[in-house]
Amino acid sequence: MTEQDQHNHPSPEEVRRDRTRLEAQAIQLIERGRLYVRLKEPYLAPVVYRMRFVADYTVPTMQTTKQLVTRYNPHWVVQTKNKDEFIGFIIAHESHHFLRDTFGRSVGKDPTIANWAADYAINSSQKTSGWVPPPDGLFPDREDPPMPESLAMEAYYGILLERLDQNRAPPGLVNQLALRNQGGSGGEGETADGEGEDPSTAAGPGSGCCGTVASGKEDQDGLTAEQREVEQDLGLDPVSLDALRMQTAEQIKKYAAQG
């Protein structure tokens, strides 16, 4: 390495310092997004304020595990547009993956197709709740031909299987499945050192490449060993998760009763 290369290449200490600043900025935006959700859909507050946000440069955007650990790419968070509303949409979206147990409902299914199906179901309901649809999100009425609105995840899963059989599936899904089956990432993430795809061009959560960290198998969680260690440290236990779902369900009932 030449002296000029050494000068241009940041030292490990400079990288750590830059990441610390970036992550601090990102977490401030996430807190504003949580507040946006609390004001727009207050019944989701119990969930969004129990989420444990963890910076992860291997994640393209944001994704949530079944124990409510939410990994986010700081680059992507900082570079998003319409930050409060968009990040709020994403946080609400991720909370729905937990509340609807899309993890458990994906068992026995193809995980990529199941995640697309879950995103259709969640995004459709968020649109009905008054959220502004992100331009790159998966919405049933954007497909060709359009799919019905407000169906369950399982119904969208069946439609996608049928369209795959008929060679009429969304191109993005076809590409993700092909790249996954070839051993690729499908363009969904950065390399381990965070120097991969420009996060400003990554498709956002709700576009079929976010959401659940699931393998489609009950005894597998789709996590790396390092991520699983973080999960054990920060994730909620099953009793707490069930209690949180019940608490949120009560909040939804109270909110609906108010008209």
Backbone bond lengths (Angstrom), bond angles and torsions (degrees), N, CA, C in turn:
res aa  C-N    CA-C-N  psi(-1)  N-CA   C-N-CA  omega(-1)  CA-C   N-CA-C  phi
1 M - - - 1.460 - - 1.523 109.14 -
2 T 1.307 117.19 128.58 1.453 121.17 -179.30 1.519 110.17 -74.82
3 E 1.344 115.05 166.94 1.463 119.67 178.08 1.519 111.04 -62.00
4 Q 1.366 115.88 -35.89 1.463 119.69 178.50 1.520 111.02 -65.90
5 D 1.355 116.36 -40.19 1.472 119.81 178.10 1.513 111.28 -63.43
6 Q 1.358 116.00 -40.88 1.448 119.94 178.61 1.523 111.40 -62.85
7 H 1.319 115.51 -35.80 1.465 119.93 179.92 1.532 110.85 -68.86
8 N 1.354 115.98 -38.52 1.468 119.98 -177.05 1.519 112.75 -80.61
9 H 1.317 116.92 -23.14 1.461 120.46 -176.94 1.529 109.52 -89.20
10 P 1.333 118.88 120.29 1.472 120.05 -177.45 1.515 111.97 -66.47
11 S 1.295 115.93 146.76 1.456 121.58 177.85 1.532 109.17 -75.49
12 P 1.333 117.91 160.79 1.473 120.09 176.69 1.533 112.51 -54.98
13 E 1.330 116.39 -37.06 1.463 119.70 178.96 1.527 111.18 -65.94
14 E 1.327 117.36 -39.36 1.466 121.11 177.80 1.526 110.66 -66.45
15 V 1.323 116.98 -38.87 1.465 120.83 177.95 1.520 110.08 -63.41
16 R 1.330 117.15 -45.74 1.465 120.63 179.14 1.519 111.25 -62.02
17 R 1.325 116.89 -42.00 1.458 120.60 -179.79 1.533 111.25 -65.12
18 D 1.336 116.62 -42.34 1.461 120.27 178.95 1.527 110.89 -64.70
19 R 1.326 116.49 -39.95 1.466 119.89 -179.64 1.526 110.97 -68.57
20 T 1.314 116.65 -36.97 1.464 119.53 177.88 1.514 110.71 -61.41
21 R 1.331 116.77 -43.85 1.469 120.58 177.77 1.525 111.02 -64.32
22 L 1.326 116.00 -44.29 1.456 120.75 -178.68 1.527 110.91 -62.88
23 E 1.327 117.30 -44.33 1.461 121.22 -178.60 1.520 111.61 -67.44
24 A 1.328 117.14 -34.37 1.464 119.98 176.34 1.524 110.49 -65.19
25 Q 1.324 116.33 -40.97 1.463 120.14 177.81 1.521 110.72 -65.81
26 A 1.330 115.90 -41.91 1.463 120.17 -179.02 1.521 111.58 -64.23
27 I 1.331 117.45 -42.27 1.464 119.48 -176.63 1.523 110.40 -69.11
28 Q 1.328 118.17 -30.14 1.470 120.23 174.19 1.520 110.51 -63.06
29 L 1.331 116.47 -41.73 1.461 120.81 178.79 1.529 110.87 -67.56
30 I 1.328 116.68 -36.80 1.458 120.11 177.53 1.529 110.45 -65.07
31 E 1.329 116.97 -40.30 1.469 119.59 178.11 1.527 110.54 -63.56
32 R 1.315 117.73 -38.63 1.467 120.33 176.26 1.526 110.50 -65.77
33 G 1.338 115.87 -37.12 1.464 119.40 177.04 1.514 111.64 -65.28
34 R 1.333 116.99 -39.33 1.466 120.03 176.93 1.524 110.98 -62.42
35 L 1.317 115.75 -41.70 1.463 119.48 178.61 1.524 110.27 -63.37
36 Y 1.326 116.55 -38.74 1.472 120.33 178.76 1.532 109.79 -60.57
37 V 1.330 117.16 -43.04 1.466 120.65 178.13 1.526 110.18 -63.15
38 R 1.326 116.61 -43.44 1.465 120.38 -178.62 1.522 111.61 -60.32
39 L 1.320 116.85 -37.14 1.464 120.54 -179.95 1.524 111.54 -76.99
40 K 1.332 117.42 -34.48 1.464 120.63 -175.92 1.520 112.29 -85.52
41 E 1.333 116.75 -42.08 1.461 121.67 179.36 1.531 108.44 -134.06
42 P 1.329 116.83 77.33 1.470 120.76 -172.55 1.516 114.29 -58.14
43 Y 1.313 118.07 -25.00 1.463 121.00 -179.38 1.533 111.96 -69.20
44 L 1.333 117.90 -14.67 1.460 120.52 176.85 1.529 112.57 -87.71
45 A 1.332 116.51 -6.71 1.468 120.55 -176.02 1.533 113.06 -55.47
46 P 1.352 119.61 -42.41 1.468 118.31 -179.71 1.527 113.14 -55.91
47 V 1.331 116.40 -35.24 1.461 119.76 -178.94 1.523 111.20 -79.66
48 V 1.327 116.67 -51.16 1.467 118.18 -172.12 1.526 111.93 -65.53
49 Y 1.347 117.25 -24.34 1.451 118.98 178.13 1.530 112.75 -91.22
50 R 1.330 116.97 0.11 1.474 120.02 170.84 1.526 111.05 -103.91
51 M 1.307 117.52 -7.15 1.464 120.12 176.08 1.521 109.70 -62.05
52 R 1.313 116.05 139.76 1.458 121.92 176.26 1.522 107.99 -107.41
53 F 1.317 116.22 107.19 1.460 121.03 -175.58 1.527 110.41 -87.04
54 V 1.322 115.31 130.41 1.457 122.05 -177.15 1.529 108.77 -130.87
55 A 1.321 117.08 125.35 1.460 120.85 176.04 1.524 109.62 -66.77
56 D 1.329 116.20 132.08 1.459 121.07 -178.65 1.528 107.29 -148.48
57 Y 1.321 116.24 109.87 1.459 120.54 -175.32 1.518 112.83 -78.89
58 T 1.314 118.66 -4.16 1.462 121.12 175.03 1.522 111.81 -88.88
59 V 1.334 116.99 -9.50 1.461 122.22 178.56 1.525 108.20 -89.80
60 P 1.330 118.87 133.26 1.467 119.62 -178.36 1.520 113.23 -68.17
61 T 1.322 116.83 -37.92 1.465 120.44 -175.60 1.523 109.47 -138.13
62 M 1.312 116.94 -89.60 1.462 122.47 179.85 1.519 108.45 -152.65
63 Q 1.315 117.09 140.97 1.461 120.19 177.19 1.518 109.93 -153.49
64 T 1.323 114.75 151.98 1.461 121.96 -173.05 1.519 110.73 -119.60
65 T 1.315 116.43 142.31 1.452 121.38 177.59 1.533 109.77 -96.91
66 K 1.313 115.75 171.49 1.457 119.58 -177.74 1.522 112.26 -69.51
67 Q 1.338 117.44 -14.10 1.463 120.61 176.81 1.524 111.51 -100.46
68 L 1.312 116.20 14.74 1.459 124.48 172.42 1.536 113.23 70.64
69 V 1.314 116.45 28.02 1.463 120.56 168.32 1.523 106.69 -90.21
70 T 1.328 116.10 123.28 1.456 121.08 -175.28 1.526 109.64 -112.18
71 R 1.311 115.16 112.79 1.460 120.81 179.89 1.526 109.66 -91.70
72 Y 1.315 114.82 140.51 1.467 119.01 -178.98 1.519 109.45 -138.17
73 N 1.317 114.76 148.74 1.460 120.67 174.57 1.526 107.60 -91.22
74 P 1.329 119.21 113.79 1.471 121.03 -177.09 1.527 113.53 -57.91
75 H 1.338 116.94 -36.47 1.466 119.68 177.80 1.527 109.98 -58.07
76 W 1.324 115.38 -47.32 1.466 119.91 -176.57 1.527 111.06 -65.68
77 V 1.328 117.64 -42.70 1.461 120.67 -179.84 1.524 110.77 -59.08
78 V 1.319 116.54 -47.18 1.463 120.94 -175.66 1.523 111.56 -68.04
79 Q 1.345 117.33 -31.09 1.460 120.50 -174.82 1.526 113.80 -91.34
80 T 1.323 118.64 -1.88 1.461 119.72 179.60 1.525 110.61 -68.20
81 K 1.320 115.34 154.52 1.459 121.53 177.45 1.533 109.18 -99.49
82 N 1.332 116.02 161.76 1.469 120.83 -178.22 1.527 109.35 47.55
83 K 1.322 115.68 54.64 1.456 122.89 -163.23 1.528 114.80 -54.34
84 D 1.328 118.59 -52.77 1.465 119.67 -174.43 1.519 111.20 -59.59
85 E 1.334 115.82 -50.73 1.461 119.77 -176.61 1.528 111.44 -69.38
86 F 1.334 117.20 -44.04 1.458 119.37 -176.31 1.526 111.23 -68.67
87 I 1.336 116.90 -46.76 1.457 118.85 178.88 1.526 110.16 -65.05
88 G 1.332 116.95 -35.81 1.461 120.15 174.61 1.517 111.50 -60.28
89 F 1.340 116.45 -43.61 1.468 120.53 177.52 1.520 110.17 -57.91
90 I 1.331 115.93 -44.74 1.458 120.08 -176.61 1.530 111.31 -66.87
91 I 1.333 117.00 -42.78 1.457 119.92 179.34 1.536 110.11 -62.92
92 A 1.332 116.47 -43.53 1.468 119.71 176.38 1.523 110.53 -61.32
93 H 1.325 116.00 -42.19 1.461 121.20 178.65 1.531 110.59 -58.44
94 E 1.333 116.28 -47.30 1.464 119.87 -179.37 1.530 111.11 -64.73
95 S 1.332 116.93 -35.41 1.466 119.08 178.54 1.526 110.93 -63.52
96 H 1.336 116.22 -32.84 1.468 119.72 179.26 1.527 111.24 -69.36
97 H 1.326 117.60 -33.06 1.469 118.82 175.17 1.524 109.55 -57.27
98 F 1.337 116.10 -41.16 1.462 120.39 178.72 1.525 111.17 -70.50
99 L 1.328 117.19 -51.39 1.461 120.95 -175.04 1.519 112.39 -61.64
100 R 1.323 116.67 -34.60 1.463 120.65 -178.82 1.530 112.45 -89.45
101 D 1.328 115.99 0.37 1.464 121.81 -179.30 1.522 110.80 49.41
102 T 1.325 115.94 51.23 1.465 119.11 177.81 1.528 110.88 -66.42
103 F 1.328 116.27 -17.65 1.466 119.99 175.79 1.526 109.99 -65.72
104 G 1.337 115.13 -56.92 1.455 119.34 -179.58 1.511 112.44 -63.98
105 R 1.307 117.42 -35.27 1.466 121.00 -179.05 1.524 112.37 -74.60
106 S 1.340 116.94 -10.47 1.465 120.44 177.14 1.525 112.69 -88.08
107 V 1.333 116.80 -11.69 1.458 120.13 -178.31 1.529 109.81 -60.76
108 G 1.339 115.46 129.88 1.455 120.71 -179.38 1.510 113.67 86.59
109 K 1.332 116.81 -3.55 1.469 121.68 179.84 1.518 110.09 -110.37
110 D 1.323 115.72 161.79 1.455 119.56 172.17 1.529 107.62 -65.72
111 P 1.350 119.49 122.95 1.460 120.42 -172.84 1.516 114.39 -64.49
112 T 1.325 117.72 -34.79 1.468 120.10 179.97 1.522 110.48 -68.41
113 I 1.322 116.67 -47.27 1.466 120.68 179.63 1.527 109.92 -64.90
114 A 1.334 116.35 -39.80 1.471 120.01 179.88 1.525 111.21 -63.47
115 N 1.318 117.67 -37.79 1.458 120.17 179.51 1.523 111.08 -67.49
116 W 1.322 117.03 -39.59 1.466 120.04 174.53 1.527 110.08 -61.41
117 A 1.324 116.59 -45.14 1.464 120.44 -179.10 1.521 110.90 -61.34
118 A 1.333 116.43 -42.83 1.462 120.16 178.61 1.521 111.04 -63.16
119 D 1.329 117.11 -40.44 1.464 120.36 179.96 1.526 111.75 -64.42
120 Y 1.331 116.84 -40.02 1.471 119.27 175.94 1.531 110.16 -58.66
121 A 1.329 116.39 -47.45 1.464 120.60 -176.94 1.524 111.64 -64.91
122 I 1.336 116.22 -45.33 1.465 120.30 -178.07 1.525 111.02 -67.76
123 N 1.327 116.84 -48.49 1.468 119.89 -177.18 1.519 112.18 -63.51
124 S 1.329 115.56 -36.24 1.456 119.03 178.79 1.529 110.68 -62.65
125 S 1.329 116.51 -42.03 1.467 119.67 179.99 1.529 110.87 -71.20
126 Q 1.343 117.55 -34.89 1.459 119.37 177.62 1.531 110.92 -65.64
127 K 1.311 115.60 -38.64 1.467 119.93 176.88 1.526 110.11 -61.41
128 T 1.330 116.66 -42.42 1.464 121.33 178.17 1.526 111.00 -63.44
129 S 1.342 116.62 -31.18 1.463 121.46 -179.94 1.522 113.38 -79.71
130 G 1.321 116.67 -1.49 1.463 119.57 175.40 1.508 116.42 101.84
131 W 1.340 116.88 5.77 1.455 119.11 176.16 1.522 110.19 -73.67
132 V 1.316 116.66 146.47 1.464 121.67 176.09 1.526 108.13 -78.48
133 P 1.326 118.78 122.55 1.469 120.59 -177.09 1.531 111.85 -66.67
134 P 1.317 118.92 127.34 1.464 120.92 174.74 1.522 110.72 -62.45
135 P 1.312 117.56 149.06 1.468 119.67 -175.67 1.519 114.23 -64.44
136 D 1.344 118.19 -27.05 1.465 120.11 -176.81 1.520 112.45 -106.85
137 G 1.325 117.85 13.02 1.455 119.95 -178.85 1.516 112.47 -80.43
138 L 1.326 115.15 161.24 1.463 120.88 176.81 1.520 109.55 -87.54
139 F 1.320 116.05 118.14 1.459 122.08 177.10 1.516 108.29 -131.93
140 P 1.332 117.17 135.83 1.470 120.13 -174.40 1.525 113.75 -55.33
141 D 1.329 116.87 -37.55 1.458 119.11 -176.14 1.521 113.47 -76.56
142 R 1.331 117.48 -5.53 1.466 120.56 178.38 1.523 112.54 -90.60
143 E 1.322 116.89 -8.48 1.461 119.46 -177.45 1.530 110.64 -83.05
144 D 1.313 115.06 164.80 1.462 121.59 -178.64 1.532 108.73 -124.54
145 P 1.332 116.67 107.97 1.468 127.18 -3.87 1.524 111.15 -75.16
146 P 1.340 116.72 160.86 1.464 120.05 -179.04 1.530 111.63 -60.49
147 M 1.318 115.16 147.70 1.462 120.65 175.01 1.524 109.11 -99.52
148 P 1.318 117.94 158.19 1.469 120.24 177.80 1.527 111.13 -61.28
149 E 1.309 116.16 151.07 1.462 121.88 177.00 1.533 110.36 -84.89
150 S 1.325 114.42 159.73 1.474 123.11 168.14 1.518 114.64 58.80
151 L 1.328 116.94 38.72 1.452 120.54 174.11 1.526 109.60 -94.62
152 A 1.318 115.78 167.31 1.461 121.14 175.61 1.523 109.59 -77.72
153 M 1.320 114.28 160.12 1.464 120.78 178.21 1.532 111.25 -52.76
154 E 1.330 116.77 -43.37 1.462 120.34 -177.02 1.527 111.74 -63.48
155 A 1.336 116.52 -35.21 1.462 119.98 179.46 1.531 110.62 -67.59
156 Y 1.324 116.67 -42.37 1.469 119.36 177.92 1.527 110.49 -66.93
157 Y 1.322 116.88 -35.31 1.464 120.46 177.57 1.533 109.49 -60.00
158 G 1.327 116.34 -44.89 1.465 120.09 179.03 1.519 112.07 -63.26
159 I 1.325 116.85 -40.26 1.466 120.55 178.74 1.523 110.43 -63.51
160 L 1.320 116.43 -42.84 1.470 119.93 -179.47 1.530 111.06 -65.13
161 L 1.341 117.36 -40.69 1.462 119.49 176.74 1.525 110.63 -60.92
162 E 1.309 115.93 -42.11 1.460 120.38 -179.89 1.525 111.09 -63.90
163 R 1.325 115.98 -41.98 1.463 119.04 -179.46 1.527 111.88 -71.43
164 L 1.321 116.82 -31.67 1.468 119.01 174.13 1.528 110.37 -63.94
165 D 1.326 116.98 -42.28 1.457 121.12 178.52 1.529 111.44 -63.00
166 Q 1.329 115.75 -32.23 1.464 121.25 -177.09 1.531 112.42 -94.55
167 N 1.335 116.38 7.03 1.475 121.38 -177.58 1.522 112.25 56.93
168 R 1.340 115.63 37.03 1.467 120.61 178.72 1.531 110.88 -123.64
169 A 1.315 117.29 18.55 1.467 120.87 -177.83 1.518 110.71 -74.01
170 P 1.340 117.49 156.27 1.468 120.81 177.29 1.526 110.72 -55.29
171 P 1.333 118.36 134.06 1.469 120.81 -178.42 1.523 113.38 -55.96
172 G 1.333 116.47 -36.71 1.459 118.91 179.91 1.514 112.28 -61.89
173 L 1.316 116.97 -39.38 1.464 121.17 178.33 1.522 110.12 -67.82
174 V 1.321 116.36 -43.30 1.466 120.23 179.28 1.523 110.31 -59.70
175 N 1.335 116.72 -42.75 1.460 120.72 -179.78 1.529 111.39 -65.72
176 Q 1.343 116.51 -42.73 1.468 119.40 179.13 1.523 111.42 -61.91
177 L 1.316 116.50 -43.41 1.464 119.83 179.95 1.529 111.36 -65.03
178 A 1.338 116.44 -40.72 1.464 120.22 -179.09 1.521 110.97 -65.31
179 L 1.328 116.81 -45.70 1.458 120.18 -179.15 1.526 111.39 -67.92
180 R 1.335 116.10 -38.05 1.465 119.30 177.64 1.512 110.78 -63.21
181 N 1.323 116.41 -43.14 1.457 120.40 -178.27 1.520 112.50 -69.67
182 Q 1.345 115.68 -21.27 1.461 120.56 175.72 1.521 111.66 -87.66
183 G 1.342 115.66 -1.63 1.455 119.51 179.48 1.497 113.49 92.61
184 G 1.349 117.84 8.12 1.460 121.64 179.53 1.498 111.04 -92.86
185 S 1.332 115.40 175.76 1.461 121.17 -177.79 1.505 112.32 -91.41
186 G 1.346 117.40 -8.59 1.446 119.08 -177.47 1.502 113.06 73.88
187 G 1.337 116.29 17.28 1.456 118.61 179.70 1.502 112.91 73.27
188 E 1.339 117.38 20.62 1.452 120.09 -172.25 1.515 113.49 -94.23
189 G 1.321 119.38 -8.82 1.453 117.20 -174.69 1.498 113.50 -151.25
190 E 1.309 114.02 170.93 1.441 119.95 175.93 1.515 109.93 -89.70
191 T 1.320 115.27 169.92 1.441 119.55 174.55 1.513 109.26 -73.54
192 A 1.315 117.18 169.81 1.459 120.75 -173.39 1.519 113.06 -60.36
193 D 1.334 117.26 -26.25 1.458 118.56 -178.89 1.517 112.40 -91.49
194 G 1.343 115.99 6.16 1.451 119.25 177.07 1.504 113.74 78.54
195 E 1.343 117.17 14.91 1.454 119.79 -175.75 1.518 111.48 -108.80
196 G 1.318 117.43 27.48 1.450 120.58 -177.75 1.505 112.71 -89.56
197 E 1.328 116.15 -136.24 1.452 123.76 -175.62 1.519 111.15 -56.21
198 D 1.312 116.18 141.39 1.456 121.90 176.06 1.522 108.07 -62.14
199 P 1.334 118.83 116.44 1.462 120.53 -175.16 1.509 112.93 -65.11
200 S 1.333 117.70 -18.44 1.461 119.16 179.45 1.513 111.24 -70.07
201 T 1.359 117.26 -17.58 1.455 120.63 179.86 1.518 112.36 -104.31
202 A 1.324 117.18 -1.59 1.459 120.44 -178.00 1.516 110.22 -72.52
203 A 1.333 115.75 141.88 1.454 119.87 175.03 1.516 109.12 -66.21
204 G 1.301 115.79 141.54 1.451 119.64 -175.03 1.502 113.16 -81.10
205 P 1.348 116.00 167.02 1.446 119.64 172.33 1.521 110.49 -54.60
206 G 1.315 115.40 148.75 1.454 118.17 -174.71 1.507 111.20 87.41
207 S 1.347 116.71 3.30 1.462 120.87 179.12 1.520 110.88 -113.01
208 G 1.325 115.98 18.73 1.451 120.20 176.13 1.507 114.60 91.30
209 C 1.331 118.09 -1.98 1.472 119.10 -178.56 1.512 110.68 -128.17
210 C 1.322 116.42 29.84 1.462 119.57 -178.68 1.500 109.44 -126.40
211 G 1.305 111.05 -138.71 1.454 122.71 161.19 1.494 114.46 62.73
212 T 1.297 115.74 -124.95 1.438 120.36 -170.10 1.511 111.48 -73.62
213 V 1.312 114.69 145.32 1.459 120.59 167.85 1.514 104.86 -99.49
214 A 1.299 117.22 96.37 1.458 121.21 -172.67 1.516 109.47 -143.78
215 S 1.320 115.51 153.17 1.458 120.98 -178.40 1.524 112.50 -110.13
216 G 1.333 116.92 -10.70 1.449 120.30 -174.22 1.512 112.79 85.47
217 K 1.353 116.10 3.27 1.458 120.77 178.62 1.521 108.49 -124.34
218 E 1.309 115.51 136.15 1.465 120.26 -172.54 1.524 112.66 -61.84
219 D 1.330 117.37 -32.64 1.456 120.41 -176.05 1.526 112.95 -96.08
220 Q 1.318 117.44 10.07 1.456 121.34 179.03 1.518 108.92 -129.32
221 D 1.340 116.15 143.35 1.458 119.40 -176.09 1.518 113.57 -115.97
222 G 1.335 118.10 0.96 1.447 120.25 177.73 1.515 114.11 73.35
223 L 1.342 118.25 11.93 1.457 122.13 -176.99 1.524 111.05 -99.84
224 T 1.334 115.75 152.89 1.454 120.45 171.39 1.529 108.19 -77.41
225 A 1.325 116.02 169.19 1.470 119.68 179.32 1.528 110.79 -61.52
226 E 1.331 116.62 -40.39 1.462 120.29 179.73 1.523 111.27 -66.02
227 Q 1.331 116.51 -42.96 1.462 120.22 178.66 1.522 111.05 -65.13
228 R 1.319 116.36 -36.71 1.473 119.54 -179.44 1.525 110.72 -66.60
229 E 1.318 116.57 -33.74 1.465 119.92 177.27 1.524 110.45 -65.00
230 V 1.334 116.75 -42.10 1.459 120.60 176.38 1.521 110.29 -63.33
231 E 1.318 115.59 -38.48 1.467 121.47 179.46 1.529 110.59 -60.29
232 Q 1.307 116.17 -42.48 1.465 120.21 -179.85 1.523 111.41 -66.83
233 D 1.325 116.72 -33.74 1.464 120.72 -178.92 1.531 112.20 -76.78
234 L 1.322 117.40 -39.13 1.467 121.46 -170.47 1.524 114.58 -110.19
235 G 1.330 117.25 -22.61 1.457 119.84 -174.41 1.515 113.46 -68.35
236 L 1.323 115.74 152.92 1.461 121.11 178.08 1.522 110.64 -81.05
237 D 1.323 116.23 149.30 1.458 121.00 178.49 1.525 109.96 -79.01
238 P 1.334 118.29 162.04 1.471 121.47 -176.14 1.526 113.91 -56.04
239 V 1.320 118.44 -38.38 1.466 120.63 -179.86 1.531 110.33 -64.53
240 S 1.319 116.55 -43.93 1.474 120.88 179.28 1.523 110.61 -65.03
241 L 1.319 117.17 -38.34 1.463 121.00 -179.70 1.529 110.48 -65.07
242 D 1.333 116.92 -44.66 1.466 120.11 178.67 1.529 110.76 -63.47
243 A 1.324 116.22 -41.40 1.466 119.95 179.67 1.521 110.51 -64.06
244 L 1.310 117.10 -37.43 1.455 121.36 -179.87 1.521 111.03 -67.45
245 R 1.314 117.01 -40.18 1.466 119.79 176.52 1.534 110.63 -62.98
246 M 1.324 116.48 -42.40 1.467 120.14 179.53 1.527 110.76 -65.45
247 Q 1.318 116.75 -41.74 1.461 120.66 179.08 1.518 110.82 -61.45
248 T 1.326 116.59 -43.18 1.462 120.45 -179.87 1.521 111.00 -67.31
249 A 1.331 116.82 -38.48 1.467 119.80 178.00 1.525 110.53 -61.34
250 E 1.334 117.39 -39.89 1.466 120.81 177.30 1.525 110.95 -65.07
251 Q 1.318 116.79 -39.53 1.467 120.98 178.17 1.536 110.71 -63.31
252 I 1.308 116.46 -39.26 1.470 120.73 179.39 1.522 110.25 -65.32
253 K 1.349 116.30 -42.39 1.473 120.36 178.83 1.524 110.62 -62.01
254 K 1.329 117.32 -44.48 1.459 121.28 180.00 1.528 111.25 -63.50
255 Y 1.322 115.75 -41.21 1.460 120.52 -179.95 1.535 110.40 -65.13
256 A 1.332 115.85 -42.40 1.468 119.81 -179.75 1.530 110.72 -66.31
257 A 1.328 116.78 -35.94 1.472 120.96 -179.06 1.531 111.95 -67.20
258 Q 1.321 116.31 -24.16 1.454 120.41 179.10 1.516 112.85 -76.75
259 G 1.318 115.51 -8.36 1.457 120.56 178.70 1.491 112.43 84.34
